[in-house]
């Protein structure tokens, strides 16, 4: 069992890992890529930079720094987290890890999409199959996405209905894990239809109308908000709500970086990670030891 599994290897996640490790604990960092940091081509307003650097270069330096301390960093995509004698983290590659604490540091979703669905949240559209799928059991359901995040939502919904489709909304499929019995619609979605009561009734693509009563949004990779919703974490207008110690309302589950709100700057993410790492270390010192468990 790891002392802390940090989900996200951007500035917040790597900063937290440094502080957890220096306190004498064993963190594990899991992330698919450098996130928003890697999309920054020129950074010149971060303390200590004599010359501007790219986001990729700053990420590389941070990665070398944490690995020099013996911190394990895994390139993988986390698809689910659940509580069980601590926490169990599952990834798209099929690996499972147990941890005494979790830090959510996956940032915010920054997905460009022509799908206008926010006004239908609660009216047949949801961000969380685990939260709302049971309420729509037996109905015609759909998931929008093209990666392992979408696959995780599909797998949760499969026992609940015989009428389930995956819509990629024109995006390229990035996973080989889509169940073979799930119909896939690849053309872009042009409209979400509603009935007389304002509830979702269908998905119109460029070629066809598909009667649909429930739509689950799972584009890109799962964000901190996605994991938080599934675990019953209190949210604040889309941000993960934390206390002064960066802990959520779920004991042992912390969050830091863009996902908790505020200015979306590297300096703030690094500071969040440092404070969260210190508080995770304090939590570990005071928490009773949990026995190892198998995922």
Buried (B, 14 or more C-beta within 10 A) or exposed (E): BBBBBBBBBBBBBBBBBBBBBEBEBBBBBBBBBBBBBBEBEEBEEBEEEEEEBBBBEBBBEBBEBBBEEEBEBBEBBBBBBEBEEBBBBBBBEEEEBBBBBBBBBBBBBEEEBEBEBEEBEEBBBBBBBBBBBEEBEEBBBBBBBBBBBBBBBBBBBBEBBEBBBBBBBBBEBBBEBBEEEBEEBBEBBBEBEBEEEEBBBBBBBEEEEBEBBBBBBBBBBBBBBBBBBBBEBEEEEEBBBBEEEBBBBBEBBBBBBBBBBEEEEBEBBBBBBBBBBBBBBEBBEEBEEBEEEEE
